[in-house]
């Protein structure tokens, strides 16, 4: 049974143990999260899908976690709330649910269906017997935008997405880019129907990256404390919150599948094509604690980011010819990450993504800190030509099956 924080009136299809998760309902309850109380309101459950024998197949619902009231001028508003959508199979056969966390400029829509109309990863995992939860980051999408409270927003234009997400082969800014073949209907540029649908789904996001972590980290932990132990499946920027949740509550994260995690450690890079295809973006650390902007639990303890001494791989070990950047890691002796070491983790990297240039650095950083993650390169498993948005590409089901296979072999 999950933690004490669950409201007893919460829909059975959403919150209780495996047996109760199967039978949903429409119930009312107040939700207490970290001292903040959400207004009593119904948790709305959609009617279950039906098969030809009139038997329920899945049940859908949603709830908000992590919110608190705040005075804003002459009105009271809610801040910090996170939208969570659930899908429950008629028969749960897996011991832990999967929580899917999207990346930059995205929402949970990424996991619901593909841009060319095929069922998404939510459906694929539900069919495998998992209960699935899908979030929208705090301050974004269905969680609600509020510039008055959260500050400035930013958004990506078509060219930014084409260069790195959907049509890297057109721009050829990094060595792996020309290998991209899996976007539906050819290169994902304006006028490609799947790209147009994908771009329509893009939303404004908080311009301040650290503030984003400050808001999403506690909300994700609040969700875990409500639903109990779960598997985190994060994509891109979502990895920031996955590492933080694994560090804060390793007892509740049974595994972390990090698909193309935000990186590389410490610094951002930008791509310019040619032989020397990359360069560091600015002098300041993009992620002060290596994987995140927010503090992690190091041993010996880190009182300030400056306690982490950074060393870049020397130019003599230049990997540009192999399409790899030179990693920034801790200088030896390295501090360890004992909480992350308790959580089975895997970094999944696509063949033709810009992440293929530096995900190995994230794996190296974790390994150096004693976390021992697995690394799956899709090309090594026969899945070729994928870019960053693997859950939307033509072989999305095969990638989901590979991820589910790793979960099945690492989560007891």
FIGU-43757 format. One record per residue: residue in one letter; x, y, z of N, C-alpha, C in turn. Coordinates in pm, whole numbers, padded with zeros to 5 digits, always signed. Atoms other than C-alpha are relative to their C-alpha. Layout:
<sites>
aXYZXYZXYZ/...
</sites>
This chain:
<sites>
x+00085-00119+00000+00000+00000+00000+00088+00122+00000/x-00082-00120+00013+00129+00344-00082-00004+00080+00128/x-00025-00078-00119+00222+00619+00167-00123+00060+00061/x+00109-00052-00078+00008+00787+00426-00063+00123-00061/x+00049-00124+00057-00032+01098+00213-00120-00016-00090/x+00113+00018+00090-00307+00943+00002-00130+00040+00067/x+00133-00031-00049-00652+01088+00049-00089-00121-00022/x+00079+00121+00011-00891+00803+00123-00112+00012-00102/x+00106-00017+00096-01154+00956-00100+00046+00009-00143/x-00055-00012+00136-00926+00961-00401-00045-00118-00085/x+00053+00105+00088-01048+00763-00702+00086-00125+00007/x-00074+00125-00014-00953+00397-00661+00081-00031-00124/x-00073+00026+00123-00849+00380-01022+00126+00082-00012/x-00117-00088+00011-00585+00645-00951+00103-00024+00109/x-00095-00018-00108-00430+00614-00609+00033-00121+00083/x-00026+00107-00095-00460+00294-00410+00091-00106-00060/x-00088+00108+00045-00265-00031-00444-00051-00064-00127/x+00030+00060+00129-00278-00258-00745-00146-00045-00008/x+00136+00050+00004-00611-00416-00652-00100+00114-00015/x+00094-00112+00006-00782-00083-00593+00016+00080-00127/x-00021-00077+00122-00624+00075-00902-00090-00047-00113/x+00078+00057+00110-00830-00156-01120-00140+00058-00004/x+00139-00048-00004-01169-00029-01004-00002+00149+00027/x-00002-00146-00014-01198+00346-01064-00132+00053+00049/x+00126-00059-00041-01467+00590-00967+00010+00150-00004/x+00007-00144-00005-01573+00950-00937-00026+00040+00143/x+00009-00029-00142-01502+01062-00583+00050+00140+00027/x-00039-00134-00039-01441+01386-00399+00091-00010+00119/x-00088+00001-00115-01156+01459-00163+00092+00118-00001/x-00100-00106-00007-00916+01724-00041+00136-00065+00001/x-00133+00056+00020-00553+01665-00125+00102+00083+00077/x-00102-00071-00076-00284+01760+00127+00136-00039-00053/x-00133+00024+00054+00063+01796-00022+00097+00097+00064/x-00106-00081-00058+00360+01921+00179-00056+00123+00070/x+00057-00108-00078+00142+02134+00403-00094+00088-00077/x+00092-00079+00079-00056+02282+00115-00121-00084-00033/x+00122+00076+00024-00417+02182+00056-00065+00048-00128/x+00075-00032+00120-00583+02168-00280-00147+00005+00035/x+00142-00011-00025-00945+02272-00285-00069-00132-00026/x+00076+00122+00021-01187+01984-00245-00070+00009-00134/x+00057-00002+00133-01290+01898-00597-00005-00141-00053/x+00009+00137+00051-01394+01591-00792+00121-00037-00083/x-00099+00058+00090-01129+01375-00948-00079-00062-00113/x+00089+00039+00108-01285+01328-01288+00056-00121-00074/x-00040+00121+00070-01269+00985-01442-00083-00014-00126/x+00071+00022+00124-01357+00934-01805-00057-00141-00002/x+00058+00133+00013-01576+00642-01898+00103-00096-00059/x-00099+00094+00053-01365+00330-01957-00029-00037-00144/x+00016+00049+00136-01302+00220-02312-00061-00140+00005/x+00068+00129+00002-01502-00087-02414+00053-00085-00115/x-00032+00090+00109-01408-00393-02615-00131-00058-00055/x+00125+00051+00059-01660-00581-02837-00085-00080+00098/x+00075+00077-00098-01760-00801-02541-00054+00089+00112/x+00049-00097-00097-01852-00484-02350+00073-00007+00133/x-00083+00005-00119-01570-00540-02105+00090+00124+00003/x-00087-00118-00007-01374-00235-01978+00144-00035-00031/x-00140+00022+00036-01024-00209-02126+00090+00090+00082/x-00081-00094-00077-00880+00103-01970-00090+00100+00069/x+00071-00107-00069-00987+00374-01730+00091+00122+00002/x-00076-00124+00003-00874+00736-01760-00046+00094+00109/x+00034-00099-00103-00861+01006-01494+00109+00105+00008/x-00103-00101-00021-00669+01308-01375-00013+00059+00139/x-00001-00071-00127-00575+01503-01066+00111+00104-00005/x-00107-00100-00016-00362+01803-00965+00068-00024+00134/x-00077+00017-00124-00084+01767-00708+00091+00121+00018/x-00106-00096-00030+00149+02009-00535-00039+00145+00009/x+00038-00141+00003-00057+02329-00540-00013+00064+00137/x+00025-00078-00121-00084+02602-00280-00060+00134-00040/x+00058-00131+00025-00278+02924-00254+00100+00111+00028/x-00089-00115-00018-00098+03255-00287-00078+00128-00030/x+00064-00129+00021-00217+03613-00256+00074+00074-00110/x-00057-00075+00110-00163+03812-00574-00084+00127-00017/x+00077-00124+00001-00274+04172-00534-00128-00018+00078/x+00129+00012-00069-00643+04169-00450-00068-00133-00027/x+00060+00130+00026-00697+03809-00558+00088-00112+00052/x-00071+00120-00044-00599+03465-00437+00009-00097-00118/x-00020+00092+00111-00450+03226-00694+00067-00126+00052/x-00071+00123-00035-00305+02877-00693+00129-00007-00081/x-00129+00012+00067+00060+02819-00776+00061-00136+00035/x-00075+00123-00027+00284+02514-00802-00075-00128-00028/x+00077+00122+00025+00010+02272-00907+00048-00068-00128/x-00042+00078+00116+00093+01994-01152-00112-00093-00043/x+00102+00086+00057-00155+01821-01379+00056-00140-00022/x-00040+00140+00017-00137+01441-01378-00117-00076-00061/x+00101+00081+00068-00332+01224-01620+00032-00147+00024/x-00023+00142-00026-00381+00853-01553-00074-00086-00100/x+00065+00104+00079-00459+00548-01762+00025-00133+00070/x-00008+00125-00076-00534+00215-01595-00058-00113-00083/x+00057+00115+00072-00573-00121-01770-00105-00070+00085/x+00102+00075-00074-00868-00339-01675+00065-00099+00097/x-00073+00092-00087-00616-00584-01532+00145+00044+00008/x-00140-00039-00020-00290-00455-01388+00082-00126+00025/x-00086+00117-00016-00020-00716-01428+00141+00037+00043/x-00134-00044-00038+00287-00505-01341-00002+00059+00141/x+00005-00039-00142+00383-00430-00979+00005+00150+00025/x-00016-00144-00024+00460-00059-01023-00049+00078-00122/x+00040-00085+00112+00309+00219-01235+00119+00069-00063/x-00101-00078+00071+00508+00419-01489-00045+00145-00003/x+00026-00144+00004+00526+00798-01454+00081+00059-00114/x-00067-00055+00117+00608+00973-01784+00011+00151+00013/x-00029-00143-00019+00771+01318-01768+00064+00053-00128/x-00040-00055+00129+00811+01525-02085+00115+00098+00013/x-00115-00089+00005+01087+01762-02192-00035+00143-00037/x+00008-00144+00024+01144+02123-02297-00102+00034-00108/x+00100-00053+00093+00857+02310-02469-00114-00099-00028/x+00098+00104+00025+00648+01992-02456-00102-00007+00114/x+00092+00039-00107+00356+01857-02251-00014-00151-00005/x+00025+00144-00001+00234+01509-02168-00063-00052-00126/x+00058+00040+00129+00067+01507-02511+00098-00088-00078/x-00101+00079+00071+00396+01363-02643-00021-00150+00016/x+00011+00142-00030+00312+01030-02481-00138-00058-00032/x+00137+00048+00022-00059+01011-02568-00019-00060-00138/x+00011+00049+00138-00029+00961-02945+00112+00063-00080/x-00102-00057+00086+00208+01028-03230-00061+00111-00087/x+00049-00111+00082+00184+01333-03456-00063-00046-00130/x+00065+00052+00120+00079+01110-03746-00116-00093+00034/x+00126+00064-00035-00209+00959-03551+00006-00141+00054/x-00010+00135-00057-00077+00630-03411-00008+00004+00152/x+00000+00002-00147-00124+00522-03047+00140+00027+00054/x-00127-00039-00058+00149+00655-02820+00050-00096+00106/x-00062+00085-00101+00363+00517-02541-00094-00030+00116/x+00096+00030-00106+00082+00547-02287-00076-00127-00034/x+00076+00118+00041-00126+00297-02481+00088-00124-00002/x-00089+00116+00010+00173+00071-02541+00028-00060+00138/x-00029+00050-00134+00253+00048-02169-00125-00050+00071/x+00125+00050-00057-00111+00010-02067-00028-00141-00052/x+00020+00133+00058-00136-00285-02305+00091-00105+00061/x-00092+00092-00066+00159-00438-02121-00035-00020+00147/x+00047+00021-00136-00033-00419-01793+00045+00103+00101/x-00044-00105-00091+00113-00099-01647-00110+00104+00018/x+00072-00126-00018-00085+00178-01489+00098+00112-00035/x-00087-00106+00050+00052+00498-01644-00052+00135+00047/x+00028-00139-00035+00065+00855-01517+00082+00090-00091/x-00067-00094+00090+00153+01144-01748-00017+00140+00058/x+00008-00133-00060+00238+01490-01615+00017+00108-00105/x-00039-00125+00065+00244+01842-01752+00080+00077+00104/x-00084-00071-00096+00527+02034-01588-00075+00117+00063/x+00057-00115-00069+00430+02298-01333+00024+00125-00086/x-00011-00123+00075+00361+02630-01505-00011-00016-00150/x+00003+00029+00144+00303+02469-01843-00122-00084-00034/x+00107+00084+00049+00021+02320-02047-00120-00002+00092/x+00121+00016-00081-00268+02181-01845+00024+00030+00148/x-00028-00043-00137-00090+02267-01520-00028+00149+00018/x+00034-00141-00005-00160+02631-01608+00121+00090-00010/x-00106-00100+00011+00059+02920-01718-00042+00124+00079/x+00032-00119-00080+00083+03230-01501+00123+00090+00007/x-00116-00089-00001+00344+03494-01593+00004+00093+00120/x+00003-00086-00118+00228+03708-01299+00072-00063+00118/x-00061+00073-00111+00353+03441-01061+00135-00057-00038/x-00119+00075+00037+00615+03246-01252+00104+00083-00075/x-00095-00083+00072+00777+03527-01449+00000-00025-00149/x-00003+00004+00147+00886+03541-01816-00005-00143-00055/x+00008+00126+00075+00812+03263-02062+00079+00013-00130/x-00068+00007+00128+00995+03154-02375-00070-00107-00083/x+00050+00110+00081+00905+02931-02667+00094-00022-00118/x-00087+00037+00111+01082+02751-02950-00070+00027-00133/x+00052-00019+00135+01037+02846-03316+00019-00123-00085/x-00006+00117+00088+01010+02611-03609+00143-00041-00030/x-00137+00035+00040+01376+02633-03704+00074-00070+00114/x-00066+00064-00113+01499+02544-03354-00039-00147+00010/x+00047+00138-00007+01285+02231-03356+00050-00082-00118/x-00048+00072+00118+01381+02134-03710+00147-00038+00014/x-00144+00023-00009+01754+02167-03640+00036-00118+00088/x-00044+00098-00099+01767+01941-03340-00101-00110+00030/x+00100+00099-00040+01437+01756-03295-00052-00084-00116/x+00079+00070+00100+01271+01665-03623+00065-00012-00138/x-00063+00006+00133+01495+01734-03926+00149+00030+00007/x-00143-00031-00009+01861+01730-03821+00075-00030-00128/x-00069+00035+00125+01954+01571-04155+00002+00115-00099/x+00005-00115+00091+01855+01892-04333+00110+00100+00033/x-00095-00103-00045+02090+02111-04127+00140-00054+00020/x-00130+00068-00008+02374+01860-04066+00098+00074+00092/x-00082-00076-00094+02512+02038-03758+00088-00087+00089/x-00081+00093-00078+02659+01729-03591+00012-00129-00079/x-00029+00112+00089+02803+01408-03736-00113-00101-00015/x+00106+00101+00005+02507+01183-03653-00126+00049-00073/x+00124-00059+00052+02247+01421-03802-00045-00063-00131/x+00034+00051+00133+02263+01278-04154-00061-00140+00005/x+00054+00134-00014+02154+00938-04019-00150-00001+00029/x+00140-00007-00042+01805+01061-03929-00094-00038-00113/x+00094+00050+00102+01530+00873-04117-00139-00028+00054/x+00121+00057-00060+01248+00801-03874-00115+00098+00021/x+00115-00090-00018+01035+01118-03871-00108-00037-00103/x+00107+00040+00093+00693+01033-04024-00009+00091-00121/x+00020-00076+00122+00661+01141-04386+00123+00071-00053/x-00123-00066+00046+01026+01240-04437+00045+00106+00097/x-00054-00100-00094+01221+01530-04284-00110+00083+00065/x+00101-00071-00076+01023+01704-04012+00014+00150-00010/x-00007-00144+00023+01001+02054-04157-00142+00052-00025/x+00130-00060+00027+00717+02299-04209-00059-00056-00130/x+00065+00058+00116+00466+02150-04450-00012-00151+00008/x+00017+00142-00031+00527+01793-04336-00116-00009+00100/x+00121+00002-00081+00187+01704-04188+00028-00039+00145/x-00032+00042-00137+00336+01527-03885+00075+00110+00074/x-00067-00112-00065+00565+01822-03817-00100+00108+00037/x+00098-00105-00028+00275+02066-03843-00083-00035+00123/x+00073+00043-00119+00081+01862-03587+00088+00011+00125/x-00094-00008-00112+00387+01839-03363+00020+00145+00043/x-00025-00139-00035+00453+02212-03381-00123+00063+00064/x+00122-00051-00061+00090+02285-03299-00009-00035+00148/x+00006+00044-00140+00145+02099-02971+00100+00072+00090/x-00103-00066-00079+00437+02320-02860-00061+00112+00084/x+00056-00097-00093+00373+02547-02564+00111+00088+00058/x-00099-00082-00070+00549+02835-02383+00050-00071+00125/x-00061+00061-00119+00785+02730-02104+00072+00109+00079/x-00066-00098-00087+00943+02913-01811+00141+00028-00051/x-00131-00037+00051+01249+03105-01926+00111-00032+00099/x-00098+00024-00105+01427+03045-01595+00008-00149+00030/x-00015+00144-00018+01560+02688-01588+00004-00043+00144/x-00006+00039-00141+01640+02682-01217-00136+00010+00066/x+00133-00013-00056+01295+02810-01130-00088-00119-00040/x+00075+00117+00045+01150+02527-01338+00027-00118+00091/x-00033+00110-00089+01337+02273-01126-00056+00022+00140/x+00052-00031-00133+01236+02449-00805-00149-00029+00010/x+00144+00023+00000+00872+02412-00906-00036-00146-00026/x+00040+00135+00040+00863+02069-01068+00052-00106+00097/x-00057+00103-00088+01092+01877-00829-00095-00036+00114/x+00088+00039-00110+00860+01898-00525-00134-00056-00047/x+00127+00052+00050+00550+01837-00735+00013-00146-00041/x-00020+00140+00039+00696+01516-00879+00015-00089+00122/x-00011+00077-00124+00793+01397-00532-00136-00015+00065/x+00134+00008-00057+00442+01480-00412-00083-00106-00071/x+00072+00104+00073+00302+01260-00688+00045-00138+00044/x-00050+00131-00044+00527+00971-00586-00049-00033+00140/x+00047+00025-00136+00427+01012-00224-00149-00035+00002/x+00142+00032+00009+00063+00990-00331-00024-00138-00059/x+00030+00125+00069+00077+00693-00567+00086-00116+00049/x-00088+00105-00047+00358+00501-00397+00113-00029-00098/x-00116+00031+00085+00664+00335-00556-00038-00008-00147/x+00030-00007+00143+00683+00389-00932+00128-00001-00080/x-00111-00007+00096+00906+00378-01238-00010+00135-00070/x-00003-00127+00070+01009+00715-01378+00052-00021-00141/x-00045+00001+00138+01033+00746-01755+00004+00146-00044/x-00016-00141+00031+01173+01087-01843+00059+00018-00139/x-00052-00032+00132+01255+01252-02174+00062+00139+00003/x-00064-00130+00011+01505+01533-02233+00007+00075+00131/x-00001-00083-00120+01455+01812-01979-00060-00072+00120/x+00064+00073-00109+01239+01574-01774+00098-00075+00088/x-00100+00072-00080+01556+01394-01660+00043+00080+00122/x-00038-00083-00115+01639+01691-01435-00083-00035+00121/x+00091+00029-00111+01335+01613-01224+00009-00146+00041/x-00016+00142-00034+01392+01238-01245+00120-00025+00089/x-00117+00014-00088+01742+01265-01099-00032+00055+00139/x+00032-00062-00130+01611+01497-00826-00093-00088+00082/x+00092+00087-00073+01324+01263-00735+00069-00127+00047/x-00075+00120-00040+01554+00960-00732+00092+00029+00117/x-00088-00039-00109+01790+01150-00505-00078+00024+00129/x+00079-00034-00118+01516+01273-00270-00072-00121+00059/x+00078+00114-00047+01314+00950-00251+00039-00127-00076/x-00039+00124+00068+01514+00650-00373-00087-00118+00038/x+00090+00107-00041+01269+00435-00181-00125-00005-00085/x+00122-00006+00081+00987+00546-00413+00027-00012-00150/x-00033+00013+00142+01171+00535-00747+00061-00139-00020/x-00046+00138+00019+01200+00169-00843+00096-00011-00117/x-00094-00007+00111+01383+00259-01166-00021+00132-00071/x+00007-00125+00077+01460+00563-01379+00049-00029-00141/x-00034+00011+00141+01449+00531-01756+00015+00142-00053/x-00029-00136+00044+01614+00848-01886+00027-00001-00150/x-00012-00002+00146+01553+00888-02259+00061+00134-00041/x-00070-00120+00047+01805+01137-02400-00002+00111+00104/x+00010-00094-00112+01859+01321-02070+00067+00134-00027/x-00058-00134+00006+01927+01694-02043+00147-00007+00036/x-00143+00009-00023+02302+01739-02064+00077+00084-00100/x-00081+00092-00080+02591+01707-02091+00022+00053+00142/x-00023-00049-00136+02705+01735-01727+00068+00137+00001/x-00055-00132-00033+02778+02088-01605-00027+00108-00104/x+00008-00107+00099+02777+02283-01934-00090-00037-00116/x+00071+00020+00126+02556+02329-02238+00097+00011-00116/x-00079-00013+00121+02695+02292-02588-00091+00044-00114/x+00074-00033+00120+02588+02427-02925+00074-00056-00120/x-00054+00069+00117+02641+02275-03267+00009+00096-00117/x-00023-00092+00110+02783+02450-03570+00040-00071-00129/x-00036+00076+00119+02865+02171-03816+00150-00001-00026/x-00142+00006+00036+03198+02093-03981+00078-00096+00087/x-00087+00091-00073+03496+01913-03837-00003+00026+00150/x+00014-00037-00141+03490+02102-03508-00146+00041+00020/x+00144-00020+00014+03115+02064-03483-00068+00056+00124/x+00066-00043-00122+03053+02183-03127+00088+00098+00076/x-00071-00089-00091+03146+02444-02870-00083+00018+00127/x+00069-00024-00127+03061+02522-02509-00082+00127-00010/x+00087-00118-00001+02773+02765-02459+00025+00080+00128/x-00024-00087-00115+02901+03036-02225+00096-00061+00100/x-00097+00043-00102+03133+03015-01928-00065-00051+00127/x+00066+00042-00124+02880+02966-01650-00052-00141-00010/x+00053+00137-00002+02769+02620-01544-00151+00002-00025/x+00143+00012+00028+02432+02534-01694-00069-00085+00106/x+00051+00088-00106+02384+02259-01431+00107-00006+00108/x-00104-00022-00100+02572+02353-01119+00042-00129+00069/x-00031+00124-00069+02552+02004-00970+00021-00117-00098/x-00030+00102+00100+02645+01819-01286-00121-00038-00080/x+00123+00045+00066+02308+01666-01367-00114+00099+00013/x+00111-00087-00035+02086+01935-01215+00050+00137+00043/x-00029-00132-00057+02072+02300-01112-00022+00000+00150/x+00031+00010-00143+01929+02205-00773+00094-00100+00067/x-00096+00086-00070+02147+02038-00507-00039-00148-00001/x+00016+00143-00017+02192+01662-00502+00079-00044+00122/x-00064+00052-00120+02310+01443-00215+00133-00066-00036/x-00135+00053+00025+02685+01399-00258+00063-00048+00129/x-00082+00046-00112+02926+01217-00031+00147+00002-00047/x+00028-00094-00109+03133+01393+00098-00098+00109-00042/x+00104-00098+00032+02860+01660+00122+00055+00120-00077/x-00031-00120+00077+02859+01958-00113-00079+00116+00060/x+00066-00115-00060+02786+02288+00059-00033+00107-00103/x+00021-00097+00106+02808+02496-00259+00050-00062-00130/x-00042+00059+00127+02847+02418-00630+00151+00003-00021/x-00145-00012+00018+03209+02535-00613+00076-00116+00062/x-00065+00117-00059+03284+02229-00400+00023-00111-00102/x-00018+00097+00107+03247+02023-00717+00102+00055-00100/x-00106-00045+00090+03573+02065-00906-00019-00072-00133/x+00030+00055+00132+03519+02016-01279+00129-00013-00081/x-00114+00022+00088+03775+01870-01517-00051-00051-00134/x+00040+00045+00133+03727+01838-01893+00101-00100-00054/x-00091+00095+00064+03869+01547-02084+00099+00077-00087/x-00102-00078+00072+04198+01667-02240-00015-00010-00150/x+00009-00002+00146+04229+01756-02605+00070-00121-00062/x-00065+00121+00050+04460+01458-02647-00098-00115-00012/x+00104+00103+00008+04146+01249-02593-00117+00049-00084/x+00104-00060+00084+03956+01446-02857-00079-00108-00072/x+00086+00101+00058+03658+01246-02976-00081+00053-00118/x+00079-00062+00105+03533+01481-03246-00012-00089-00123/x+00003+00086+00118+03625+01234-03520-00104-00110+00014/x+00100+00103-00025+03389+00984-03357-00137+00059+00031/x+00129-00063-00026+03109+01237-03320-00033+00016+00146/x+00021-00015-00144+03159+01281-02945+00066+00129+00048/x-00063-00115-00064+03226+01589-02735+00097-00049+00106/x-00085+00032-00115+03492+01599-02464-00077+00033+00127/x+00089-00012-00116+03309+01545-02135+00060+00088+00109/x-00037-00063-00126+03318+01759-01824-00046-00093+00112/x+00028+00090-00112+03339+01532-01519+00055+00062+00127/x-00064-00045-00124+03442+01570-01157+00150-00027-00007/x-00141+00028-00020+03809+01606-01087+00013-00107+00109/x-00023+00105-00100+03940+01307-00893+00072+00056+00122/x+00099+00105-00028+03882+01208-00621-00142+00054-00009/x+00136-00045+00024+03518+01232-00718-00090-00030+00119/x+00105+00026-00098+03231+01266-00475-00101-00099-00058/x+00098+00098+00045+02968+00992-00493-00142+00054+00019/x+00143-00031-00011+02589+01010-00528-00069-00125+00057/x+00047+00127-00060+02477+00742-00279-00148-00028-00023/x+00143+00026+00021+02103+00791-00328-00029-00042-00142/x+00019+00042+00138+02119+00772-00706+00053-00140-00023/x-00057+00135+00015+02330+00459-00668-00100-00108+00041/x+00101+00097-00044+02026+00291-00506-00107-00026-00104/x+00109+00008+00098+01803+00342-00810+00052-00055-00132/x-00040+00048+00133+01843+00125-01121-00033+00106-00105/x+00020-00104+00100+01883+00364-01413+00058-00044-00133/x-00050+00025+00134+01932+00348-01787-00013+00129-00080/x+00001-00114+00092+02020+00620-02037-00020-00056-00141/x+00036+00049+00134+01858+00559-02378+00032+00109-00101/x-00048-00099+00097+02016+00733-02679-00032-00044-00142/x+00034+00027+00140+01896+00754-03039+00122+00020-00090/x-00116+00000+00089+02136+00704-03330+00026+00136-00062/x-00017-00122+00080+02074+01031-03517-00035+00126+00078/x+00032-00115-00084+02003+01264-03224+00126+00077+00039/x-00112-00078-00053+02224+01547-03103+00048-00057+00133/x-00041+00065-00125+02227+01351-02777+00104-00108-00022/x-00102+00101+00028+02440+01088-02948+00140+00055+00015/x-00132-00061-00018+02726+01336-02914+00042+00009+00145/x-00040-00024-00140+02713+01359-02535-00071-00081+00107/x+00062+00081-00105+02484+01111-02357+00102-00090+00071/x-00105+00080-00064+02797+00902-02292+00064+00077+00115/x-00055-00081-00109+02916+01193-02075-00088-00010+00124/x+00092+00016-00113+02604+01165-01858+00021-00136+00066/x-00026+00134-00054+02667+00792-01820+00133-00001+00076/x-00131-00004-00065+03033+00860-01734-00007+00075+00133/x+00013-00076-00124+02937+01122-01473-00066-00086+00108/x+00069+00085-00097+02694+00883-01303+00089-00115+00046/x-00089+00112-00035+02942+00596-01316+00112+00047+00092/x-00106-00056-00084+03217+00813-01170-00049+00022+00143/x+00059-00028-00131+02979+00897-00883-00060-00125+00064/x+00040+00125-00063+02906+00530-00813-00141-00046-00030/x+00140+00033+00024+02558+00512-00967-00019-00120-00094/x+00000+00120+00084+02635+00239-01227-00124-00010-00091/x+00116+00008+00091+02370+00321-01491+00027-00093-00117/x-00011+00068+00128+02301+00108-01794-00006+00104-00110/x+00008-00087+00116+02334+00262-02137-00051-00082-00118/x+00054+00066+00119+02123+00163-02437+00009+00096-00117/x-00003-00074+00126+02213+00295-02779-00091-00074-00096/x+00102+00067+00081+01916+00222-03001+00060-00068-00122/x-00061+00059+00120+02137+00157-03303+00061-00136+00030/x-00060+00128-00038+02311-00123-03113-00105-00110+00014/x+00109+00097-00012+01970-00289-03074-00081-00010-00129/x+00065+00012+00129+01883-00263-03441-00103+00107-00031/x+00095-00108+00022+01675+00054-03410+00078+00121-00053/x-00086-00098+00064+01837+00290-03658-00079+00124-00042/x+00055-00120+00062+01776+00646-03772-00088+00088+00086/x+00086-00081-00087+01597+00790-03469+00063+00132+00038/x-00040-00128-00056+01616+01152-03360-00046+00012+00144/x+00028-00023-00141+01540+01310-03025-00142-00039+00040/x+00140+00025-00036+01160+01269-03037-00039-00145-00033/x+00016+00141+00035+01172+00889-03040-00142-00050+00021/x+00136+00049-00028+00822+00847-02894-00101+00040-00106/x+00088-00045+00107+00674+01018-03200+00039-00055-00137/x-00052+00040+00130+00876+00855-03477-00059-00134-00045/x+00072+00110+00064+00777+00572-03709+00018-00134+00072/x-00023+00125-00073+00929+00295-03494-00020+00019+00150/x+00019-00032-00142+00799+00435-03163-00040-00122+00082/x+00040+00119-00075+00639+00104-03063+00120-00089+00030/x-00119+00084-00021+00968-00082-03107+00088+00058+00109/x-00079-00063-00106+01147+00172-02888-00067-00021+00135/x+00073+00023-00125+00875+00144-02622+00018-00144+00048/x-00017+00141-00036+00906-00236-02630+00139-00024+00057/x-00136+00015-00051+01282-00210-02579+00010+00055+00142/x-00002-00060-00133+01234+00022-02282-00074-00090+00099/x+00077+00089-00089+00968-00208-02134+00079-00126+00031/x-00082+00118-00024+01205-00500-02176+00106+00026+00106/x-00100-00035-00101+01474-00321-01975-00066+00009+00137/x+00071-00012-00128+01221-00238-01702-00030-00140+00055/x+00035+00134-00045+01106-00598-01688+00117-00078+00055/x-00117+00076-00045+01459-00725-01638+00073+00067+00118/x-00070-00071-00108+01560-00465-01377-00088+00037+00118/x+00093-00033-00108+01250-00412-01164-00071-00127+00043/x+00059+00124-00051+01139-00700-00946-00133+00031+00068/
</sites>
